[in-house]
Amino acid sequence: MMCNILPEDAPRSAHLSKPNGDSMELQSLLFRAMQSEHGIIVKTSNPTNLRAKLYPLRKADPMFECLAFVIPPVNTDSTLWIVKKTGDPNGS
């Protein structure tokens, strides 16, 4: 599996209003990522904590298995990418 990486000019389409986030708000992030072409960029005060909260939601619903949670190489302290995984066209 590989991830489509969001282009630098991708819209900053999600901001987590509370660092903890409630389950509905977290699920809405996953739905927004599913509806986008490649995924979304989430601005948050703690990307590692947010990623840890999203993993159980992804595990609980097979629909979200196509999403990956990536702390990008830049803005690592304030950004989490939720990206769609894509399969290799050659089947590997």
C-alpha positions, -999 to +999 in steps of 0.1 A: +000+000+000+011+036-006-005+069+003-014+097-019+004+127-004-016+159-003-001+187-025+013+217-007-015+239-021-042+216-007-069+234+013-064+234+050-099+220+054-101+209+090-093+224+123-098+205+155-116+229+178-106+211+210-074+192+215-093+163+230-121+163+204-153+143+209-161+111+191-186+128+167-160+155+158-133+129+152-157+108+131-165+138+110-128+143+102-127+107+089-158+112+068-144+145+054-112+126+045-132+099+028-151+124+007-120+143-005-099+133-034-067+125-015-074+133+022-074+163+045-049+183+065-059+188+102-045+216+123-042+205+159-022+213+190-011+176+194-010+155+162+003+124+181-026+125+205-051+130+177-037+101+157-040+079+188-077+089+192-084+082+155-069+047+154-097+031+174-124+047+153-107+034+121-105-001+136-141+000+147-155+006+112-141-012+081-152+017+059-123+037+074-096+011+067-086+030+036-074+059+057-039+065+070-028+090+097+004+107+088+024+132+108+041+152+079+078+160+077+070+197+081+048+213+108+050+181+129+039+198+160+007+212+146-005+191+116-019+156+109-026+144+075-055+120+071-049+104+036-065+078+015-044+047+009-043+034-027-034+000-039-007-007-064-022-012-099+001-043-103-015-059-073+016-057-050 
